[in-house]
Amino acid sequence: DVQLQASGGGLVQSGGSLRLSCAPSGGSFDAYAIAWFRQAPGKEREGVSCILNSDTAPHYVDSVKGRFTIFSDKSKRTVYLQMNNLKPEDTAVYYCAAHPYYCSEYALQHLESSFNYWGQGTQVTVSS
């Protein structure tokens, strides 16, 4: 099984930046796609971004394109989500999740249940 440890959340002002980290343990680092989902208060969880491995293109949902960047560091076995130009509507609990082989914008939007492994959430709060 894969265990996921997410970290890096915090409180930031609108326009600021945060970097989230997801460190999967167990299994081959390249064997899984790692995704970030988020859940704002009173809303359903939504996909944000995913990456299969460092050799493939990442995917983003429209609301974060141009502001968020997902990348992996295989030497550290960590996937990062760099979040720039944060907005109050980005406030949510952010979760990292792993899928055994698939990453796409469609998966982020429609295949949440196919992500087998989930880490605990990390809170991101953006003040206006």
C-alpha positions as CSV (number, residue, x, y, z in Angstrom):
1,D,0.0,0.0,0.0
2,V,1.0,3.6,-0.5
3,Q,0.9,6.1,2.4
4,L,0.7,9.8,1.6
5,Q,1.9,12.6,3.9
6,A,0.8,16.1,2.9
7,S,2.2,19.2,4.4
8,G,2.8,22.9,3.8
9,G,-0.5,24.5,4.3
10,G,-0.9,27.8,6.2
11,L,-2.4,31.2,6.2
12,V,-1.4,33.7,3.5
13,Q,-2.7,36.9,2.2
14,S,-4.4,37.2,-1.2
15,G,-1.7,37.3,-3.9
16,G,0.7,35.3,-1.8
17,S,2.3,31.9,-2.4
18,L,2.5,28.6,-0.6
19,R,4.1,25.3,-1.5
20,L,2.5,22.1,-0.5
21,S,4.4,18.8,-0.3
22,C,3.2,15.2,-0.7
23,A,5.6,12.4,0.2
24,P,4.3,9.0,-0.8
25,S,5.9,6.0,0.9
26,G,5.6,2.4,0.0
27,G,5.8,1.2,-3.6
28,S,7.7,2.6,-6.5
29,F,7.7,6.4,-6.7
30,D,7.1,6.3,-10.5
31,A,4.3,3.8,-10.3
32,Y,1.6,6.2,-9.2
33,A,0.1,9.4,-10.4
34,I,-0.1,11.9,-7.6
35,A,-2.9,14.4,-7.5
36,W,-4.0,17.3,-5.4
37,F,-7.7,17.7,-4.5
38,R,-9.2,20.3,-2.3
39,Q,-12.4,20.8,-0.3
40,A,-13.7,24.2,0.7
41,P,-16.2,24.6,3.5
42,G,-19.7,23.6,2.4
43,K,-18.5,22.4,-1.0
44,E,-17.7,19.1,-2.6
45,R,-14.1,18.0,-3.0
46,E,-12.6,19.0,-6.4
47,G,-9.5,18.0,-8.3
48,V,-6.8,20.5,-8.7
49,S,-3.8,19.0,-10.4
50,C,-2.0,15.8,-11.0
51,I,1.3,14.4,-12.4
52,L,2.2,10.9,-13.4
53,N,5.9,11.3,-13.1
54,S,8.6,13.8,-13.9
55,D,8.7,12.8,-17.6
56,T,5.1,13.5,-18.4
57,A,3.1,16.6,-18.6
58,P,1.1,17.6,-15.6
59,H,-2.6,18.4,-15.6
60,Y,-4.6,21.2,-14.1
61,V,-8.2,22.3,-13.8
62,D,-9.0,25.6,-15.3
63,S,-9.4,27.5,-12.1
64,V,-5.7,27.1,-11.2
65,K,-4.0,27.1,-14.6
66,G,-1.3,29.7,-14.7
67,R,-1.2,30.0,-11.0
68,F,-0.4,26.6,-9.7
69,T,2.5,24.3,-10.7
70,I,2.9,20.7,-9.8
71,F,6.3,19.0,-10.0
72,S,8.1,16.0,-8.6
73,D,11.5,15.5,-7.1
74,K,12.3,11.8,-7.5
75,S,15.4,12.1,-5.3
76,K,13.3,13.3,-2.4
77,R,10.3,11.1,-3.3
78,T,8.1,14.2,-3.0
79,V,5.5,15.9,-5.2
80,Y,5.0,19.6,-4.7
81,L,2.2,22.0,-5.5
82,Q,3.5,25.5,-5.9
83,M,0.6,27.9,-5.5
84,N,1.1,31.5,-6.6
85,N,-1.2,34.4,-6.8
86,L,-3.5,32.8,-4.2
87,K,-7.1,34.0,-4.0
88,P,-9.6,33.7,-1.1
89,E,-11.5,31.2,-3.2
90,D,-8.5,28.9,-3.0
91,T,-9.2,28.5,0.7
92,A,-9.7,24.8,1.4
93,V,-8.3,21.6,2.9
94,Y,-5.9,20.2,0.3
95,Y,-5.4,16.5,0.0
96,C,-2.9,14.5,-2.0
97,A,-4.0,11.2,-3.6
98,A,-2.5,8.5,-5.6
99,H,-3.8,6.7,-8.7
100,P,-2.0,3.5,-9.9
101,Y,-1.4,4.6,-13.4
102,Y,-3.7,7.5,-14.6
103,C,-3.5,11.3,-14.6
104,S,-5.6,13.6,-16.7
105,E,-7.8,16.7,-16.4
106,Y,-10.8,14.3,-16.9
107,A,-9.6,12.1,-14.0
108,L,-9.4,15.2,-11.7
109,Q,-12.9,16.2,-12.6
110,H,-14.7,12.8,-12.9
111,L,-12.7,10.0,-11.5
112,E,-12.0,10.9,-7.9
113,S,-13.1,7.5,-6.7
114,S,-10.4,5.8,-8.8
115,F,-7.7,7.4,-6.7
116,N,-7.0,4.6,-4.3
117,Y,-4.8,6.2,-1.7
118,W,-5.3,9.5,0.2
119,G,-3.3,11.5,2.6
120,Q,-4.5,13.6,5.4
121,G,-5.4,17.1,4.5
122,T,-3.5,20.3,5.0
123,Q,-5.4,23.6,5.5
124,V,-4.8,26.5,3.2
125,T,-6.4,29.8,4.1
126,V,-6.1,32.8,1.9
127,S,-7.2,36.1,3.5
128,S,-8.5,39.0,1.4
